[in-house]
Amino acid sequence: MELTISQRMAAMQPSAIREIFKNMADPSIVPFAGGNPSPEAFPVKELQNISRIVFENNPVTALQYSVTEGYPQLREAAKQFANGREPGLSHPGDGIIITSGAQQAIDLAAKCLTDEGDTILCEDPSFIGALNAFRTCRVHLAGVPVEADGISLQGLEDAIKANPRAKLLYIIPNFQNPTGVTLSREKRQAVYDLCLRHGVAILEDNPYGDLRFSGSHVPAIKTLDTQGIVCYCGTFSKIISPGLRVGYAIAPQALLDKMVVAKQCSDVHTTVLSQIICCQFLQSCNMAGHLSTLQKLYRGKCSLMVQGMRQHMAKAEFTVPEGGFFLWCVLPKAVDPMAFVKAAGEAKVAVVPGSTFLPDETAPCTAVRLNFSAPSNQQITNGIERLGKVLDAFVR
Amino acid sequence: MELTISQRMAAMQPSAIREIFKNMADPSIVPFAGGNPSPEAFPVKELQNISRIVFENNPVTALQYSVTEGYPQLREAAKQFANGREPGLSHPGDGIIITSGAQQAIDLAAKCLTDEGDTILCEDPSFIGALNAFRTCRVHLAGVPVEADGISLQGLEDAIKANPRAKLLYIIPNFQNPTGVTLSREKRQAVYDLCLRHGVAILEDNPYGDLRFSGSHVPAIKTLDTQGIVCYCGTFSKIISPGLRVGYAIAPQALLDKMVVAKQCSDVHTTVLSQIICCQFLQSCNMAGHLSTLQKLYRGKCSLMVQGMRQHMAKAEFTVPEGGFFLWCVLPKAVDPMAFVKAAGEAKVAVVPGSTFLPDETAPCTAVRLNFSAPSNQQITNGIERLGKVLDAFVR
């Protein structure tokens, strides 16, 4: 007898990025493929100090089982933080749940809002972790093209009309992963109105919103949500630490009640030590100053990459993001993107082929995603230069 | 517009126990309802020390993203620990995955081995957290009666034959939750043979196996698994700390490969700080001595409860477990169990009605589950005495 894998999982493959990630320990490879925060960005001293105090003052709370909704003080602190960053985010009737990273918030929301055979609308390309979570729910993914100012409104309307079982739009309005594009203020309202009119809920994922380093703030779609159709996901992975696995969702309480039940089935609750550490950090740290430091760090890294691209990769088109971790590089049409990724790997530069991020991975895509948050400044400079040489060998 | 909850989650209710748990902060209530380890059992000093060292020596590893399979040194240490406790547990072709508690291992295994409409066989009664995870997979649950020496073999064979889409047996062989019963050595082989013959995979959940305080060790079903049909789940929740959320599964690699993909979609990876703390504890602590201390602690608490039951609850029947956290108390037939639970609550003793643990929650059940690990010795003595008075008021 052999174990038979379920249909829901049989076709699922490991994320190409998580696989590439396994090679990232090799220091000779320039890591443009991942999505890690810069190790320089971790507030090590503060977290070390907080951790010491937790074990001194409150060890049993940190080590015992806790409630599924999340450590109560963190729920309050996270809500205050999120509403401080996005005034008007929480509406009457909303609540908050602490999740094991925003990934879990996305997974739980999809489970609670869709059944097998339903359609989830998403940006095309979009975040692979979310797309894979949706795939395990056995839903149909309908991709909508992304323009320079975010998701195409016409494309969204067409997709809604073409998919009568469209239940949910998954969208990353700020410095989208993988394109780096930001949804304009006007389009946010239009997206909201369109979804409301057609009975489509919105899953707004905002992992990079606190890392804007140029341009001006555009309010979250959730702030426009007078009717209670938006589930907003945030995370401390990019601004405190991803290893701690602490994210959250702010949404109408009726949805959160079901997400709590789904979370009980998934992991009972998020690591309490992580939750207390994040809570104390939010309460005791100068968050404005901390975020400003991070924004400065990533502004510098992004500029360096853009500068290198202009010098060495002028044959490609690329986005210039106003925040976040990524830029999106469209190679000249003549270039076979998989051959390019392979050649880049041989030149010791890890990049991810754009097709990885497509709802339909078999569709043509000549882009690659470049990450500027994880590599050092020197790796960015050298890596882009090497990437330019690789491209030159393809396009003479 | 109102958000429409998916069919898969619409009928799901919060676990009665997790709800009761919310009241457990009230120190005047005797906590027989939960399943918490004793706070005295936490190795606070050691974990405090380990945590300090991690932040000193290895902060970036603890704070950064990690691989989904689990922190490599912990995977090795957990495998060694589990195989030391259960010689012959790992077979050639097996691997290990670190999960966010055993709950996640159960959830992932069910996702990877069953589709909507399949049947999962389970003990009747069984662990509510697992049953609820299965319910969100929209499978049919087929309960099999539990006898004094574990699951009924005839009942299992009947259930397999009655359910052609039976894909998986979920079973807790040691000090079962909620009954406290242990599956005999002979029955383990018979259960394995029966499942193998009928093409049913086995999900063996062993959260309490390290907490045997009387009788002698019975090897895990996984040790009998010559054909690769068993997924074995373990956890550090009961012997180190549940708040850290670290469990594991040992299973054929082909299954683990899919569980890794499912875990990527669920929470990317388990909190790294938790994983390193568990790893260092396994590597640096005298585990035999630590477990012996815990066994002694729980032997004392169990004896105290059994003694109280004999004195004050002689009108009820109850199991005398050889380990674990629970005993199962069957009330006289004349007693309305829900009225008893309510009256107990009014007498400030929290117990869980047995129906909570049934695959079919509407079936009749006159039992309650009693937890002896969390309450203090004094709470056990007082609580059982009070419970006896409550019962006396029902049965004169």
Interface residues (C-beta under 8 A of the other chain):
Chain A: M1 E2 L3 T4 I5 S6 Q7 R8 M9 A10 M12 Q13 P14 S15 R18 F21 K22 G34 G35 N36 P37 P39 F42 V44 L47 Q48 S51 R52 F55 E56 P59 V60 T61 A62 L63 Q64 Y65 S66 V67 T68 S100 G101 Q103 Q104 D107 K111 C112 L113 T114 D115 E116 D118 G129 N132 A133 R135 T136 K167 L196 G199 A201 Q227 G228 I229 S237 S241 P242 G243 L244 R245 P252 A254 L255 D257 K258 V260 V261 A262 Q264 C265 S266 D267 V268 H269 T270 T271 V272 L273 S274
Chain B: M1 E2 L3 T4 I5 S6 Q7 R8 M9 A10 M12 Q13 P14 S15 R18 F21 K22 G34 G35 N36 P37 P39 F42 V44 L47 Q48 S51 R52 F55 E56 P59 V60 T61 A62 L63 Q64 Y65 S66 V67 T68 S100 G101 Q103 Q104 D107 K111 C112 L113 T114 D115 E116 D118 G129 N132 A133 R135 T136 K167 L196 G199 A201 Q227 G228 I229 S237 S241 P242 G243 L244 R245 P252 A254 L255 D257 K258 V260 V261 A262 Q264 C265 S266 D267 V268 H269 T270 T271 V272 L273 S274
